[in-house]
């Protein structure tokens, strides 16, 4: 009888160890083979292969892992960013099996399983992770969930995604080139940006609802221009966490209230320079012409604002440079 508590305690310890091992391996029966290491994810620590050879990527992880040269066997679609890809990146994107659409809820789990991955990297925003059947994916392969909470999070999350897939060197090279280019442009435009206040019209307004997309510092359309020294002022009337801390969707009738106090305005356009329907609704609204910045001609279109990796952000810097070039020719404009 005295030995029974020892046996019970031993059994409890072994059970706990089994649970922890399952958690670290990503769950289910998907423990990786060969050399492994542990990475931190939105789901906690996960054990992954040191050099994965068959990787599935979704959401923001798609462009990041394509650029890093990760051996991909399946990806979700990433239609918002295909226009920003290089020819080689686009060729890889087109070639790799699609295992889901742009929305996390549209993941095809049978297709994921059919690719026989040794690692799955989920790059969806954290609030959207609830739309993914993580347990089902964990039964297929170790799952690394690393997604953004705010639009500007792409800098750190792409690093963590590349690291999880064993391709950190390629990431570091792209980041260095971006930081050097941004610093050069910041010095180039410092004399003409000093003291200017900017507002931004983003590309995600809802035309049918009669709203426009007002973006502030750190949002999709502003975070890269901010690295060049563009100062975006103001903040949403109501902050709701995540992207709602840096952007909002006021009615078009509020254009004067939301953009009337800035002396310069940028707005998002497609990679070919044309505005989306949401932006066109703003540009064609009679109230747009009443804004002081518009009347003074201090309005600048920004292309490639959807960038969410250092490679694509390098191309966005070129677009920012092109948009701001008139300031150097006419500093008072």
ZIFENJO-V259908 format. One record per pair of residues at least 12 apart in sequence whose C-alpha atoms are under 7 Angstrom apart, sorted by sequence separation. I is the first residue (numbers start at 0). J is the second residue. D is the distance in whole Angstrom. If there is no record, write none. Layout:
BEGIN
I & J & D
I & J & D
END
This chain:
BEGIN
35 & 47 & 5
36 & 48 & 6
98 & 110 & 5
158 & 170 & 6
200 & 212 & 6
201 & 213 & 6
235 & 247 & 6
303 & 315 & 5
35 & 48 & 4
36 & 49 & 6
61 & 74 & 6
98 & 111 & 6
200 & 213 & 5
201 & 214 & 6
302 & 315 & 7
34 & 48 & 6
35 & 49 & 5
199 & 213 & 6
200 & 214 & 6
33 & 48 & 7
34 & 49 & 6
145 & 160 & 7
199 & 214 & 5
216 & 231 & 5
31 & 47 & 6
32 & 48 & 7
54 & 70 & 6
55 & 71 & 6
199 & 215 & 7
215 & 231 & 6
216 & 232 & 7
302 & 318 & 6
31 & 48 & 6
53 & 70 & 6
54 & 71 & 5
55 & 72 & 6
56 & 73 & 6
57 & 74 & 5
58 & 75 & 6
198 & 215 & 7
215 & 232 & 7
301 & 318 & 6
52 & 70 & 6
53 & 71 & 6
54 & 72 & 6
55 & 73 & 5
56 & 74 & 5
57 & 75 & 5
215 & 233 & 6
301 & 319 & 6
53 & 72 & 6
54 & 73 & 7
55 & 74 & 6
56 & 75 & 7
58 & 77 & 7
201 & 220 & 6
215 & 234 & 6
25 & 45 & 6
103 & 123 & 7
23 & 44 & 6
24 & 45 & 6
25 & 46 & 7
74 & 95 & 7
76 & 97 & 6
119 & 140 & 6
125 & 146 & 6
301 & 322 & 6
23 & 45 & 4
24 & 46 & 5
66 & 88 & 7
73 & 95 & 6
74 & 96 & 6
75 & 97 & 5
118 & 140 & 5
119 & 141 & 6
120 & 142 & 6
121 & 143 & 6
122 & 144 & 6
124 & 146 & 5
125 & 147 & 6
300 & 322 & 6
23 & 46 & 5
65 & 88 & 6
72 & 95 & 6
73 & 96 & 5
74 & 97 & 5
75 & 98 & 5
76 & 99 & 6
117 & 140 & 5
118 & 141 & 5
119 & 142 & 5
120 & 143 & 5
121 & 144 & 5
122 & 145 & 5
123 & 146 & 5
124 & 147 & 5
125 & 148 & 6
299 & 322 & 6
71 & 95 & 7
72 & 96 & 6
73 & 97 & 6
74 & 98 & 6
75 & 99 & 4
76 & 100 & 5
77 & 101 & 6
103 & 127 & 7
116 & 140 & 6
117 & 141 & 7
118 & 142 & 6
119 & 143 & 6
120 & 144 & 6
121 & 145 & 6
122 & 146 & 4
123 & 147 & 7
124 & 148 & 6
218 & 242 & 7
299 & 323 & 7
73 & 98 & 6
74 & 99 & 7
75 & 100 & 5
76 & 101 & 5
75 & 101 & 6
104 & 130 & 5
103 & 130 & 6
104 & 131 & 6
112 & 139 & 6
218 & 245 & 5
103 & 131 & 6
217 & 245 & 6
218 & 246 & 6
264 & 292 & 6
216 & 245 & 6
262 & 291 & 7
263 & 292 & 5
215 & 245 & 5
262 & 292 & 5
272 & 302 & 6
214 & 245 & 6
215 & 246 & 6
255 & 286 & 7
259 & 290 & 5
261 & 292 & 7
214 & 246 & 4
254 & 286 & 7
258 & 290 & 7
259 & 291 & 6
268 & 300 & 6
270 & 302 & 5
197 & 230 & 6
198 & 231 & 6
213 & 246 & 6
214 & 247 & 7
254 & 287 & 7
264 & 297 & 6
265 & 298 & 6
266 & 299 & 7
267 & 300 & 6
268 & 301 & 6
269 & 302 & 6
270 & 303 & 5
196 & 230 & 6
197 & 231 & 5
198 & 232 & 7
213 & 247 & 5
263 & 297 & 5
264 & 298 & 5
265 & 299 & 5
266 & 300 & 5
267 & 301 & 5
268 & 302 & 5
269 & 303 & 7
195 & 230 & 7
196 & 231 & 6
197 & 232 & 6
212 & 247 & 6
213 & 248 & 6
255 & 290 & 6
263 & 298 & 6
264 & 299 & 6
265 & 300 & 6
266 & 301 & 6
267 & 302 & 6
297 & 332 & 6
192 & 228 & 7
196 & 232 & 6
212 & 248 & 5
265 & 301 & 6
296 & 332 & 7
192 & 229 & 7
211 & 248 & 5
267 & 304 & 6
73 & 111 & 7
210 & 248 & 6
211 & 249 & 6
189 & 228 & 7
210 & 249 & 5
211 & 250 & 6
210 & 250 & 4
211 & 251 & 6
73 & 114 & 7
209 & 250 & 6
210 & 251 & 5
72 & 114 & 6
185 & 227 & 4
209 & 251 & 6
58 & 101 & 7
184 & 227 & 6
185 & 228 & 5
204 & 248 & 7
181 & 226 & 6
182 & 227 & 7
181 & 227 & 6
220 & 267 & 6
60 & 120 & 7
198 & 258 & 6
55 & 116 & 6
60 & 121 & 6
54 & 116 & 5
60 & 122 & 5
53 & 116 & 5
54 & 117 & 6
55 & 118 & 6
56 & 119 & 6
57 & 120 & 7
58 & 121 & 7
59 & 122 & 5
198 & 261 & 6
53 & 117 & 5
54 & 118 & 5
55 & 119 & 5
56 & 120 & 5
57 & 121 & 5
58 & 122 & 5
59 & 123 & 6
197 & 261 & 6
52 & 117 & 7
53 & 118 & 7
54 & 119 & 6
55 & 120 & 6
56 & 121 & 6
57 & 122 & 6
58 & 123 & 5
196 & 261 & 5
197 & 262 & 6
198 & 263 & 7
199 & 264 & 6
200 & 265 & 7
201 & 266 & 6
202 & 267 & 6
51 & 117 & 6
151 & 217 & 6
196 & 262 & 6
197 & 263 & 5
198 & 264 & 5
199 & 265 & 5
200 & 266 & 5
201 & 267 & 5
211 & 277 & 7
51 & 118 & 6
150 & 217 & 7
151 & 218 & 6
195 & 262 & 7
196 & 263 & 6
197 & 264 & 5
198 & 265 & 6
199 & 266 & 5
200 & 267 & 6
150 & 218 & 5
151 & 219 & 7
150 & 219 & 5
211 & 281 & 7
47 & 118 & 7
151 & 222 & 6
206 & 277 & 6
205 & 277 & 6
202 & 275 & 6
204 & 277 & 5
203 & 277 & 6
206 & 280 & 7
202 & 277 & 6
202 & 278 & 6
201 & 278 & 7
220 & 304 & 5
219 & 304 & 6
220 & 305 & 7
31 & 117 & 7
219 & 305 & 6
149 & 241 & 5
150 & 242 & 6
148 & 241 & 5
149 & 242 & 5
47 & 141 & 6
63 & 157 & 6
67 & 161 & 7
69 & 164 & 7
224 & 319 & 6
60 & 157 & 7
64 & 161 & 6
69 & 166 & 7
45 & 143 & 7
63 & 161 & 7
67 & 166 & 6
60 & 160 & 7
42 & 144 & 6
67 & 169 & 5
40 & 143 & 6
41 & 144 & 5
67 & 170 & 6
40 & 144 & 6
41 & 145 & 6
40 & 145 & 6
29 & 137 & 6
29 & 138 & 6
27 & 137 & 6
28 & 138 & 6
29 & 139 & 6
31 & 141 & 7
26 & 137 & 5
27 & 138 & 4
29 & 140 & 5
30 & 141 & 7
25 & 137 & 5
26 & 138 & 6
29 & 141 & 6
51 & 164 & 6
50 & 165 & 6
25 & 141 & 4
49 & 165 & 6
24 & 141 & 6
25 & 142 & 6
38 & 163 & 6
177 & 309 & 6
174 & 309 & 6
181 & 316 & 7
191 & 326 & 6
173 & 309 & 6
177 & 313 & 5
191 & 327 & 7
173 & 310 & 6
191 & 330 & 6
157 & 308 & 7
153 & 307 & 5
154 & 308 & 7
153 & 308 & 6
83 & 270 & 7
82 & 270 & 6
83 & 303 & 6
80 & 305 & 7
84 & 311 & 7
83 & 311 & 6
63 & 308 & 6
END
